[in-house]
Amino acid sequence: MGFHTFDADRAAKLEDPERYAWVSREELIDAVDPAVDGTVADLGSGTGFYTDDVAPHAGTVYGVDVQAEMNDRYREKGLPENVELVESDVADLPFAAGALDAAFSTMTFHEFADDDAVAELARVVRTDGRLAIFDWSADGGGAAGPPTAERYTLAEATAMLEDAGFEVVHGTTRTETFAVVALAP
Ligand SMILES: C[S@@+](CC[C@H](N)C(=O)[O-])C[C@H]1O[C@@H](n2cnc3c(N)ncnc32)[C@H](O)[C@@H]1O
């Protein structure tokens, strides 16, 4: 696992539409590029703020979260009919090899990322399937988000993905966040 896990007592903050300042619905869908019949996983889905944005464009979306309380909050909010919640650590997913056409994660890579978790993503995303990661960057100013010492840089995230066999096809650092899109081995 990466750094500390998000406090479920602060779940309501995840529903703030001002979060689109950091990652927009449009850029997320562009990065994930889901197929209408595709199987997608949201890694660390929380209350489903961004899961809900991808769901209308995919076949099945698994909302994966290690905290049962977060899945409960999402259920209380209401699940799109094609979203299934999974209580799991990203490092040990209950999916068959190559079961996912795509996976994405918003503001959570710093909480789950280590070599085991990234290797698990290389296992469950089908060959050439997309992995889209958006997260707070260690190169950011720190005016918003977790402490910069608890974040990865784009270069660190890229190296972790490439070490696991992913082909990184896009990477960019903005003021506080980075975005990386990679194709699975
Ligand atoms: C900062 S919240 C972001 C939630 C959501 N991605 C969003 O942007 O609204 C991080 C979420 O990831 C979950 N999480 C942290 N570590 C995880 C892990 N190793 N496996 C699965 N979920 C994890 C936390 O429980 C929390 O719900």
The ligand as a Gaussian input file, in Angstrom:
#p B3LYP/6-31G(d) Opt

LIG

0 1
 C       -9.341000      10.122000      -1.558000
 S      -10.600000       8.895000      -1.706000
 C      -11.038000       9.139000      -3.427000
 C      -12.270000       8.420000      -3.834000
 C      -12.636000       8.526000      -5.341000
 N      -11.611000       7.944000      -6.173000
 C      -12.861000       9.962000      -5.738000
 O      -12.012000      10.563000      -6.404000
 O      -13.928000      10.494000      -5.390000
 C       -9.641000       7.375000      -1.735000
 C      -10.478000       6.108000      -1.679000
 O       -9.627000       4.995000      -1.992000
 C       -9.852000       3.960000      -1.065000
 N       -8.612000       3.165000      -0.948000
 C       -7.465000       3.534000      -0.337000
 N       -6.539000       2.568000      -0.435000
 C       -7.109000       1.552000      -1.132000
 C       -6.666000       0.273000      -1.551000
 N       -5.429000      -0.147000      -1.242000
 N       -7.509000      -0.511000      -2.245000
 C       -8.780000      -0.081000      -2.532000
 N       -9.258000       1.124000      -2.155000
 C       -8.440000       1.933000      -1.474000
 C      -10.265000       4.657000       0.221000
 O      -11.001000       3.808000       1.066000
 C      -11.089000       5.822000      -0.322000
 O      -12.439000       5.489000      -0.466000

